[in-house]
Amino acid sequence: MTEDTMGVGASKAAGEEGRRLLILVFILLSTFCEISSANFRAREKQIIDEIIGPANYDKRIRPAGANDTGPAIVHINLMIRNVQTISDVKMEYSIQITFREQWIDQRLTFDNIGGRIQYLTLTETDMVWMPDLFFRNEKEGHFHKIILPNLYIRIYPDGGVLYSIRISLTLSCPMNLKLFPLDRQQCQLLMASYGWTTEDLVFLWKDVDPVQVTKNLHLPRFTLEKFITDYCNSKTNTGEYSCLLVALVFKREFSYYLIQYYIPCCMLVIVSWVSFWLDQHSAPARVALGVTTLLTMSTQRSSINQSLPPVSYTKAIDVWTGVCLTFVFGALLEFALVNYASRSDKHREKMKEKFDEQKKQWEAEHAAALQTAMQAQTEDGHTFAMPASPPRPRRLMDLLIAKTRPLVSRNGGMGSENVHPCEIHLQPSRMSRCRTWLAKFPTRSKRIDVISRITFPLVFAFFNMAYWSTYLFTEDEEGNPK
């Protein structure tokens, strides 16, 4: 029992010693890592002080180009994070981007300690040389400083420098609104060197993904169709300056304008046609309907023009609203014509009644005078001979039948009594059909209403065909920038 107890105690003591040894090794390793990490951070600080110290680096001098000759090459790429607004009135757009520049500065090379230091990070731009890039079509702009300034500079062991910053810009965007709202707009972002000419500084687009667009980009009235990168070097009296261009092609969403502009205008035009079906004597109802639709159409057109800049050319929406206003105004003028025709018809009826009364009175007086004369002749014993009435003029069809009778009969003799006249069947023309159909309506005012019920919708339908075919084809051919 004593030997077994001593063996168990010895094994426990050995286990405790092993645990203490493991804990000691772990503590030593942690201390060594902390010391190494502290030394590593200290080494980074030492490298930064060495490469950008005032004795070794002058940020006023630009870096040398390839083989220490030629201009400095700066590669640029950017990421479009958001497009806040696109203003048609001010012809500008607001955009938020992440802007990046990359170049090589051999003065900033350092030892990466066997690959342990991948890059050095700086948060102040005034410590190294920076390209003097500016945005040529900028109206307003600001940096983001919440919570800290949204920028950084990375220095790589081979002297490569990466500068990244988040910027919000308001840029001018000249627009051509001839096809509005069936248009596409091309808004540009121009970046150029302000002081360094192409002999000292050249901007180039990054080879892979020069422009990136966030996936959840959403615009209320536009769709970003595509973007185009290009170069736009400019020459002035002081030299040639490097310039980069990115064109953003926005397509206007037509559904909003269809619901807000086109359908209401079309409905107002159709409502103005209701007056053609009202009684011609209902002047208050027809006048109220015509004036109301005309004022509503004018208000609609004014609201559309207030949301657009005043331009010297005619827009597609101007053609639509102008023609719709003309149709509404034409419906009001149609009632004025109907009213005039109605009064003219009444005047003609009164004149006809008056003429009939005068004719009856004259016939009565003439008959009385004739009867008096006949009585007087009878009392004298003489007869009174009435003059023969003139023969009734033959109708046109009788004359045609008489002229077309055959001179030779079927039996070989000259025209005899048994010869049947040749019958002519004439098909009524379309004009005669229309006149016959219009003759069903006794008054001219009613005829004008009936003609308007057909003419106005047909002309408006032809206008729609011409309008949509013209502007949709123009959008496909000319509205799509290449």
C-alpha positions in Angstrom: 0.0 0.0 0.0 2.8 2.4 0.8 4.6 1.8 -2.5 1.4 2.3 -4.5 0.6 5.5 -2.7 4.1 6.8 -3.3 3.8 6.0 -7.0 0.5 7.9 -7.4 2.0 11.0 -5.6 5.0 10.9 -7.9 2.8 10.9 -11.0 0.7 13.8 -9.8 3.8 15.8 -9.1 5.1 15.1 -12.6 1.8 16.2 -14.2 1.8 19.5 -12.2 5.4 20.2 -13.3 4.4 19.6 -17.0 1.5 22.1 -16.7 3.7 24.7 -15.1 6.3 24.2 -17.9 3.6 24.6 -20.6 2.3 27.8 -18.9 5.8 29.2 -18.7 6.4 28.5 -22.4 3.2 30.2 -23.4 4.0 33.2 -21.3 7.4 33.4 -22.9 6.0 33.2 -26.4 3.4 35.8 -25.7 6.0 38.2 -24.4 8.2 37.5 -27.4 5.3 38.3 -29.8 4.5 41.5 -28.0 8.1 42.5 -28.1 8.3 41.6 -31.8 5.0 43.4 -32.6 6.2 46.5 -30.7 9.5 46.3 -32.5 7.7 45.8 -35.8 5.6 49.0 -35.3 8.7 50.8 -34.2 10.4 49.6 -37.4 7.5 51.0 -39.5 7.8 54.3 -37.8 11.5 54.3 -38.4 11.1 53.5 -42.1 8.6 56.3 -42.5 10.9 58.8 -40.8 13.7 57.6 -43.1 12.0 57.8 -46.5 10.0 61.0 -46.1 12.3 62.8 -43.7 13.3 66.3 -44.8 16.9 65.3 -45.4 15.9 62.5 -47.8 12.6 63.6 -49.5 11.3 66.9 -51.0 7.6 66.8 -51.8 8.0 69.8 -54.1 9.8 67.8 -56.7 7.8 65.4 -58.9 9.0 61.8 -59.2 11.0 60.8 -62.2 9.5 58.9 -65.1 10.7 55.6 -66.5 14.5 55.2 -66.5 14.7 58.6 -64.7 13.5 60.3 -67.9 10.2 61.4 -69.3 7.0 62.4 -67.5 5.6 60.9 -64.3 2.8 58.4 -65.1 -0.2 58.4 -62.9 -2.8 55.7 -63.4 -6.4 56.6 -62.3 -9.5 54.6 -61.5 -12.6 55.5 -59.7 -15.8 53.9 -58.2 -19.2 55.5 -58.6 -20.9 55.0 -55.2 -24.0 57.1 -55.8 -25.7 59.5 -58.1 -27.9 61.8 -56.0 -29.6 64.1 -58.5 -29.7 64.9 -62.2 -31.2 68.4 -62.6 -32.8 69.3 -66.0 -33.3 72.9 -65.0 -29.7 73.6 -63.8 -28.2 71.0 -66.2 -26.0 69.5 -63.6 -25.7 66.2 -61.7 -24.4 65.3 -58.2 -22.2 62.2 -57.8 -20.3 60.5 -55.0 -17.1 58.7 -56.0 -14.1 57.0 -54.6 -11.2 58.4 -56.4 -7.8 56.6 -56.7 -4.4 57.5 -58.1 -1.4 55.3 -58.5 2.2 56.2 -59.4 5.8 55.2 -58.8 8.2 57.3 -56.7 11.6 55.7 -56.5 12.5 57.9 -53.5 10.0 56.0 -51.4 11.4 52.5 -51.7 12.2 50.6 -48.5 13.1 47.2 -47.1 10.0 45.1 -46.4 11.9 43.0 -43.8 11.5 39.7 -45.7 7.9 40.4 -46.8 6.6 41.3 -43.3 5.7 44.8 -44.4 3.4 44.9 -47.3 2.8 48.6 -47.4 2.9 51.7 -45.2 -0.3 53.7 -44.6 -0.5 57.5 -44.2 -3.5 59.6 -43.5 -2.0 63.0 -44.4 -1.6 64.1 -48.0 0.9 66.8 -47.3 3.7 64.4 -46.5 4.4 63.2 -50.1 4.3 64.6 -53.6 0.7 64.7 -55.1 -0.5 65.1 -58.7 -2.2 68.5 -59.2 -5.4 67.0 -60.6 -8.6 69.0 -60.8 -12.2 68.4 -62.1 -12.7 70.6 -65.1 -16.6 70.7 -65.1 -16.9 70.9 -61.3 -19.4 73.4 -59.8 -19.2 72.3 -56.2 -17.4 69.6 -54.2 -16.4 68.6 -50.7 -14.5 65.9 -48.9 -16.0 63.6 -46.3 -14.6 64.0 -42.8 -17.0 62.0 -40.6 -15.8 60.4 -38.4 -12.3 60.9 -39.7 -11.2 62.2 -43.1 -12.1 59.5 -45.7 -8.7 59.2 -47.4 -5.4 57.2 -47.2 -2.1 56.9 -48.8 -0.3 53.6 -49.1 3.4 53.3 -49.8 4.7 50.0 -51.2 8.2 48.7 -50.9 8.9 49.2 -54.6 8.1 52.9 -54.3 4.5 52.6 -55.5 2.0 55.1 -54.1 -1.8 54.6 -53.9 -3.9 57.6 -53.0 -7.6 57.0 -52.3 -10.3 59.5 -51.2 -14.1 59.8 -51.1 -15.5 62.9 -52.8 -18.9 64.3 -53.5 -19.1 66.5 -56.6 -21.7 68.6 -58.4 -20.8 68.7 -62.1 -22.2 70.6 -65.1 -24.0 68.4 -67.6 -25.1 70.2 -70.8 -28.2 68.5 -72.1 -30.0 68.3 -75.4 -33.7 68.2 -74.6 -35.1 67.9 -78.2 -36.3 64.4 -77.5 -37.5 65.0 -73.9 -38.8 62.8 -72.3 -37.7 60.1 -74.8 -34.1 61.2 -74.6 -30.7 59.9 -73.4 -28.3 62.3 -71.7 -24.5 62.0 -71.6 -22.9 63.5 -68.6 -19.1 63.8 -68.4 -16.6 63.8 -65.7 -13.4 65.6 -66.8 -10.1 65.3 -64.8 -7.0 67.2 -65.9 -3.7 68.4 -64.7 -3.7 72.1 -63.6 0.0 73.0 -63.7 2.1 70.1 -65.0 2.2 69.7 -68.8 2.4 66.4 -70.6 6.2 66.8 -70.6 6.1 66.4 -66.8 2.9 64.5 -65.9 0.6 62.1 -67.9 -2.7 60.7 -66.6 -3.7 57.2 -67.8 -6.7 55.0 -67.2 -6.0 51.8 -65.2 -5.8 48.8 -67.5 -8.4 46.7 -65.6 -11.7 48.2 -64.4 -10.9 51.9 -64.8 -14.5 52.7 -63.7 -16.5 50.7 -61.2 -20.2 51.1 -60.4 -21.8 50.0 -57.2 -24.4 47.2 -57.6 -27.3 48.8 -55.8 -27.1 52.1 -57.8 -30.7 53.4 -58.1 -31.9 56.6 -59.8 -35.5 57.9 -59.5 -36.0 59.0 -63.1 -32.9 57.7 -65.0 -31.1 54.5 -65.6 -27.3 54.3 -66.0 -27.0 52.4 -69.3 -23.2 52.5 -69.8 -20.0 54.5 -69.3 -17.3 55.4 -71.8 -13.7 56.2 -70.9 -11.6 58.4 -73.1 -8.8 61.0 -73.2 -9.3 64.7 -73.6 -5.9 66.4 -73.6 -6.2 70.2 -74.0 -3.8 72.7 -75.5 -3.5 76.2 -74.3 -1.0 79.1 -74.6 1.0 77.6 -71.8 1.3 74.0 -73.2 -0.6 70.7 -73.5 -2.2 69.2 -70.4 -3.2 65.6 -69.8 -6.9 65.0 -69.3 -9.1 62.0 -68.7 -12.8 61.7 -69.5 -15.6 59.4 -68.4 -19.0 59.8 -70.0 -22.0 58.4 -68.2 -25.0 57.6 -70.4 -28.3 58.0 -68.6 -31.6 56.9 -70.1 -34.7 58.7 -68.9 -37.4 56.5 -67.5 -40.5 57.1 -69.7 -43.1 55.4 -67.4 -43.1 58.4 -65.0 -43.8 60.9 -67.8 -46.3 58.6 -69.5 -48.4 58.6 -66.3 -47.9 62.2 -65.3 -48.0 64.0 -68.7 -49.1 61.9 -71.7 -52.1 60.1 -70.3 -53.7 63.1 -68.6 -53.3 65.2 -71.8 -54.9 62.5 -73.9 -57.8 62.2 -71.4 -58.4 65.9 -71.5 -58.6 65.8 -75.3 -61.1 63.0 -75.2 -63.2 64.7 -72.6 -63.4 67.8 -74.9 -65.0 65.6 -77.5 -68.0 64.9 -75.2 -69.4 68.3 -76.2 -70.0 66.9 -79.8 -72.6 64.5 -78.3 -74.4 67.1 -76.2 -77.5 68.9 -77.5 -76.6 71.9 -79.7 -79.0 74.0 -77.6 -77.2 73.2 -74.3 -74.9 76.2 -74.6 -74.0 76.5 -70.9 -73.0 72.8 -70.6 -70.9 72.9 -73.8 -69.2 76.2 -73.0 -68.4 75.1 -69.4 -66.9 71.8 -70.7 -64.8 73.5 -73.4 -63.5 76.2 -71.2 -62.7 73.8 -68.3 -60.7 71.5 -70.5 -58.9 74.4 -72.1 -57.9 75.9 -68.8 -56.9 72.5 -67.4 -54.7 71.8 -70.5 -53.1 75.2 -70.2 -52.3 74.6 -66.5 -50.9 71.1 -67.3 -48.6 72.6 -70.0 -47.4 75.4 -67.6 -46.5 72.8 -64.9 -44.5 70.8 -67.5 -42.6 73.9 -68.6 -41.8 74.9 -65.0 -39.8 71.7 -64.5 -37.7 72.3 -67.6 -35.2 75.0 -68.6 -36.2 77.6 -71.2 -34.5 76.6 -74.4 -34.6 78.0 -77.9 -35.7 74.8 -79.6 -38.9 72.7 -79.6 -39.0 69.7 -77.4 -41.0 66.5 -78.0 -43.2 67.3 -75.0 -43.9 70.7 -76.5 -45.2 69.2 -79.7 -47.5 66.8 -77.7 -48.9 69.5 -75.4 -49.2 72.0 -78.2 -51.2 69.6 -80.4 -53.4 68.5 -77.5 -54.1 72.2 -76.6 -55.0 72.8 -80.3 -57.5 69.9 -80.2 -59.1 71.2 -77.0 -59.3 74.7 -78.4 -60.6 73.3 -81.7 -63.5 71.6 -79.8 -64.4 74.9 -78.3 -64.3 76.7 -81.6 -66.5 73.8 -83.1 -69.2 74.8 -80.6 -69.0 78.4 -81.7 -69.4 77.3 -85.3 -72.3 75.0 -84.3 -74.0 77.9 -82.4 -73.6 80.2 -85.4 -75.0 77.5 -87.8 -77.9 76.9 -85.4 -78.8 80.6 -85.3 -78.4 80.8 -89.1 -80.7 77.8 -89.5 -83.3 79.5 -87.3 -83.0 82.7 -89.3 -83.4 80.8 -92.6 -86.5 79.0 -91.2 -88.0 82.3 -90.2 -87.3 83.8 -93.6 -88.8 80.7 -95.3 -91.9 80.9 -93.2 -92.2 84.6 -94.0 -91.7 83.9 -97.7 -94.3 81.2 -97.6 -96.8 83.5 -95.9 -96.1 86.2 -98.5 -96.5 83.6 -101.3 -99.8 82.4 -99.9 -101.0 86.0 -99.5 -100.0 86.8 -103.0 -101.7 83.6 -104.4 -104.9 84.4 -102.5 -104.9 88.0 -103.8 -104.1 86.8 -107.3 -106.9 84.2 -107.1 -109.4 86.8 -105.9 -108.4 89.2 -108.6 -108.7 86.4 -111.2 -112.0 85.4 -109.9 -113.3 89.0 -110.1 -112.1 89.3 -113.6 -113.8 86.1 -114.7 -117.1 87.1 -113.1 -116.9 90.4 -114.9 -116.3 88.7 -118.3 -119.1 86.3 -117.6 -121.6 89.1 -117.0 -120.5 90.7 -120.3 -121.2 87.4 -122.1 -117.6 86.7 -123.2 -115.4 83.8 -122.4 -112.1 84.2 -120.7 -109.3 82.0 -122.1 -106.7 80.9 -119.7 -103.2 80.7 -121.1 -101.8 77.2 -121.4 -99.3 76.3 -118.7 -95.8 75.8 -119.9 -94.7 72.2 -120.4 -92.9 70.6 -117.5 -89.2 70.3 -118.2 -88.1 66.8 -118.9 -85.9 65.1 -116.4 -82.3 64.3 -117.0 -82.9 60.6 -117.1 -85.7 61.0 -119.7 -83.3 62.9 -121.9 -80.7 60.2 -121.5 -83.2 57.5 -122.4 -84.4 59.4 -125.4 -80.9 59.9 -126.7 -79.9 56.3 -126.2 -82.8 54.7 -128.1 -81.6 52.5 -130.9 -82.1 53.6 -134.4 -82.4 50.1 -135.8 -84.9 47.6 -134.2 -84.2 44.0 -133.6 -86.3 43.1 -136.7 -84.0 45.1 -138.9 -86.3 48.1 -139.3 -85.9 51.6 -138.1 -86.9 52.4 -134.5 -90.5 51.3 -134.0 -92.9 51.2 -131.1 -91.7 47.7 -130.0 -88.1 48.8 -129.4 -87.2 48.8 -125.7 -85.0 51.7 -124.6 -81.5 51.0 -123.3 -81.4 51.2 -119.5 -78.4 52.8 -117.8 -77.5 51.9 -114.2 -75.2 54.4 -112.5 -73.4 53.4 -109.2 -73.6 56.2 -106.6 -70.2 57.7 -105.8 -68.8 58.0 -102.3 -69.5 61.7 -102.3 -73.1 61.1 -103.1 -73.3 58.4 -100.3 -71.9 60.9 -97.8 -74.3 63.5 -99.0 -77.2 61.1 -98.7 -76.1 60.1 -95.2 -75.7 63.7 -94.1 -79.1 64.5 -95.6 -80.6 62.5 -92.7 -79.7 65.4 -90.5 -81.9 68.3 -91.3 -79.8 71.2 -89.9 -76.3 72.3 -90.6 -75.4 72.5 -86.9 -76.3 68.9 -86.4 -74.2 68.0 -89.5 -71.2 69.8 -88.1 -71.4 67.9 -84.8 -71.7 64.6 -86.6 -68.7 65.4 -88.8 -66.7 66.4 -85.8 -67.4 63.2 -84.0 -65.6 61.3 -86.8 -63.0 63.9 -87.9 -61.5 64.8 -84.5 -60.7 61.2 -83.3 -59.3 60.3 -86.7 -57.0 63.2 -86.9 -55.8 62.7 -83.3 -55.2 59.0 -84.1 -53.1 59.9 -87.2 -51.2 62.4 -85.1 -50.4 59.8 -82.5 -49.1 57.4 -85.2 -46.9 60.1 -86.7 -45.7 61.4 -83.3 -44.6 58.0 -81.7 -43.1 56.6 -84.9 -41.1 59.8 -85.5 -39.7 60.2 -81.9 -39.2 56.6 -81.2 -37.2 56.1 -84.4 -35.3 59.3 -83.7 -34.4 58.0 -80.2 -33.0 54.7 -81.6 -31.0 56.5 -84.4 -29.8 59.8 -82.9 -30.5 59.6 -79.2 -28.1 56.8 -78.5 -24.6 58.2 -78.2 -21.8 56.2 -79.5 
